[in-house]
């Protein structure tokens, strides 16, 4: 990644953003006709809005990555691994597309997600270790559960306009920087550039009040790609950074799930009890996503600090500060 010129990265980013935006413009009439999300008691939107914008995000990511394969010999250091990862993302996009149009049952959906996660884990480097003192099979089992949960939590958290943009853009931008620093494999850094561009191309269409939603077709593969890159970051000896980058999403989704379990609620049913959703009772959507975006920038800075000063004390301090900031925002949202 270090040896790739910044100009080439800018081209990849720009191409992905333009393809994503162009596809959304072209697909909008079809999505409006065939994939309309009508509001209900658990919705955060008030008017019927087309969903499925993730088709453009995933397509832009795949097309630009394919361009790297074809037009740049040696562009990817391990093209076969990247092909498998992207195939897993496309498979999840297919599952999400079906679920957007005709909702699947919880168990078929979870089974198909699990298969895609297993495929991606099979493409991880054999030598990758996140917690070396654990037996390899235990670590892989924990990674499987973690990635499967991350895929679903990204889907759960995609509940108001721009929230996934506010999460994904800072996270992928940070991953690009970390790849340039050598903390993340170059191939993952290239995928991060392309995914970041695709989300930026999607952003104008999802700006409150959204003209189109991401949909499961987008949130599921985006969650898978982010989880894969975070696992690689953690496996490179940067576990603190990998935990800090998605900390708000992890905390909001996990605490909400545990709270609903404790209250005896049916956790498989749609709801509107995430912290960011409750915050819209007091704040505007732009105020909510603005606070999430600002927090993610701070979390990215803390993650960067752990890379620049790789000491246990710095890692512990960064995690503590990040945890306090996330808890403070959750509390602020809960008070709303």
N, C-alpha and C positions, 0 to 999 in steps of 0.2 A: 504493500500500500504506500509505503514511503516513496517508492520510486515512481509511482504514477503521478503525472503532472496534474496540478490543481486545475488546469484548463480542461483536461480530459474528464475529470470528475464533474466539472461544471457542465460539460456537454451532456454527460449521462444524466445528471440531475435535471437539466433543462428539457432534454428529450422526454424523460419520463413524465415531467409535469405537463408538457404540451400534449403528449399522447393521452394522458389521463383526462385532461380538461376537454380535449377534442372528442374523445369517446363519450364523455358524459353529455356533451352538447348534442351529439348525434343520437345517443340512446335515450335521452330524456323523454321524447314522445312515446316510445315503446314502454318504458318503465311506468310512465303515467297511465298507460292503458292496461298493462298486464301485472304490475307489481305495486299496486297502491296500498299503502298502509293507512287504514282508517283508525281514527282515535277511539280509545275506549277509556274506561275508568282508570287504567294503570298507565296511560300514555302521557307523555310530556308535551305532545303536540296537539293542536286544536283543529287543524284542517287535514283532510286526506292528503298524504304526501307520498310520492313514489319512493320506493326503496330499491336497493340493488346497485347503488353507486359503486359498491365494491367491485363490480365487474370491471369497471374502468381501471380501478386501482390495481387489481391483480393482473389485468391484461397489460397495462403499461409496464408493470414490473417484469412480467415474463418477456414481453417484446424487447425491451431494452437489454435485459439480461441475455436474451438470444442474440441480440446484436453484438454484445461483447464476445459471445461464443464464435460467431461467424466472422465478424469484421476485425477482431483483435486476436490473432493467434497468440496463445499464452496469456490471454487476458485474465482468465481464471487459472489459478495454480492447480486446482483439483476439480476439473469440469464435471467429472462423473458424480462427485459428491453434491455439487451444486445442482446438477440436473435432478438428482433424487430429492433434494430439499424442495426445489421448486415444484416437482411433481406432487409431493405431499401437499404443498400449498394449493395447487390447482385442484387436487382431490377434495380438500376441505372446502374450497370455493364451490365445488359442485354440490357438496352436501348442504352448504348454506343456501345455495340458489334454490334447491328443492324445498328447503325449510321455509324460505321466504314466500314461496308461492303456495305450497301445500304443506303445512307444518307436520314434521315427523314426530313420532313418539319419542319420549325421553331416552329409552333404551336403545332403539336403532340409531338415534343420533349419537349417543355416547359411544356405541360400538364402532361406528364409522370414524368418529374422531380418534378413538384409541388406535385404530389401525393406521391412520395417517401419522400419529405420534410415534408409533413403533417403527414405521418406515424411516422417519426422520432420525430417530435415535440410532437406528442401524447404520446410518450414514455418518455418525459421529466418529472422529478418530479413535481407534482402539486404545491409544495411549492416554486419552483424555481422562483426567481425574479431577474432581472438584473437592472431595474430602478423602485424601489418600489413605487415611487410617481405617476407612470403612471397607468391607469386602466389596469387590467390584459389582457383584450382582445386587447387593443391597443398595449401593449408590445408584446403579442404573434403574432400579425399581423406584427409588425416591425421585430421580429425575423424571421418570415416566409420569408419576403422579403429579409432580410439579408442573411439567409442561402441559399435561391434560387440563389441570386446573387453570393455568395461565391462559390457554386457548379459550376456555369458557368464561373466565373473568373479564377478558377483553370484550367478549360478546355481551356480558352482563352490564359492563360499564358504558357501553355505547347506547346511552339512553337519552341524551339531549344533544342538540346541535353543537358541533365543533369540539365536543369533549374528547373524541378519539384523535382529532387533529392536534389538540392541545397536549395530548399525551405522546403521540407517535412522533411528531416532528422534532421536539427537543430530544427525545430518546434516541432516534436514529441519527440525528446530527451529532450527538455526543459519541455514538458508536463509530461514526466516520472519523471523528477526531482521534478516538482511542486506537482505531486501526492505523491511522497515520503515525501514531506514537509507537506502534508495534505491540500493543496490548491485545489486539484482536486480529485474527487471520485476515489477510488482504481480501480474500474472496467474500468473507462476511462483510467487510467494509464496503465493497462494491455493491452488494445487495442492499446494505443500509442506505447508500447514496440513492439508489434507484427507488427504493421504497419511500424514502423521504420526499423525493421529487413527485412520486405518484400521489402522495397524501397532500402535498402542496397544490397540485393540480385539482384535487378533489375539494379543497378547502373553500373556494368561492361558491361552489354549489351547495355546500353544507352550512354556509354562514347563516346565523340566525336572522330571519326565519328561513329554515332550510328549504331549498327547492328539491333536494333529493337526500335520502338517508343512505348510509353505508350499507346497512343490511347484514344479515348473517353471511352472505356471499363475500363480504369484505372483512368483517370483524374476525371471523374464524381463521382465515389464512394469515391475516395481519398478526393475530395473536401467536400463531405457530411460528412465523418468521422471527418475530421479536423474541420469543422464548428460545428458539435455536441460537440466536446471536448472543443472548444473555448467558446461556449455558456455555458457549465457547469462551465468553469473557470470564466467567467464573472458573472454567477449566484452565485458563491461562494464568491462574494465580491471583485473580482480581475479584474474589467473592464479594467483598464489601461494595465495590463499584457496581457489580451485577445486582446486588440487593437494593442499592440506593436508587438507581435509575427508575425502576417501576414502582417505587415504594408507595406512592399515593394510591395507585390502582390496586396494588396488593392489599393495602390496609383497608380501603373502602370496601372492596368486594369481600374480603375474608371476614372482617368484623360484622358486616351486614349478614353474611351467611350464618355465622355463629350466633348472632343475636336472634335471627329468625328460627334457628334450630332450638335455641333455649326457650323461645316463646311458643314452641309447638306448631309453628306455621308450616304449611306445605311448601317446601323450598323449591319444588319443581314448577310451581306456578309463577306466572309473571307477577311482578310487584312494582311498587314505586317507593321503596324504602331505603335506597342507597343514600348516603349522606349528600352527594351532589344533587340528587333529585329532590330531597327534602329542602335543600338550600334555595331552590327556585320558588319556594313559598314566600321568601323575603327578598332575595336578590334576583336581578334579571339574569337570563341565560348568559349574556355576555360577561356579566360580573362574575358568575360562577366559573366559567371556563377561563376567564382572565386570571383568577386566583389560582386555578389549577395549573395553568401555563407558567405563571410566575414561580410557583412552588417547584415545578419540574425543572426550571432553569437553575434554581438554587440546588436541587438534588443533583443535577448534572455537574455543577461546580464542586459539590462535595465529593462526588465520585471521581472527578478529575484530581482533587486533592489527594485521594488515596493512591492514585497512580503516580503522582509527582513525589509523594513522601510515603513510600511503602513501609511504614512502621506500624506495629500493633497499636501503639498509642493514637496515632493519627486515624487509623481505621476505626478504632473504638469511638473516638471523639466525633468523627464524621457520621457514624451510624447513630450515635446518641443525638447529635444535632438534627440530623434528618428525621429521626423518629419523633423528636419533640415538635418539629415544624409540621410534620404530617398530622400528629395528634392534635395540634393547635387548630389546623384547618378543619379537621373532622369535627372538632368541638364547635368551631364557629358555624359550620354548616348545620350541625345538629341543633344548635340554639335557634336556628331559623325556623 
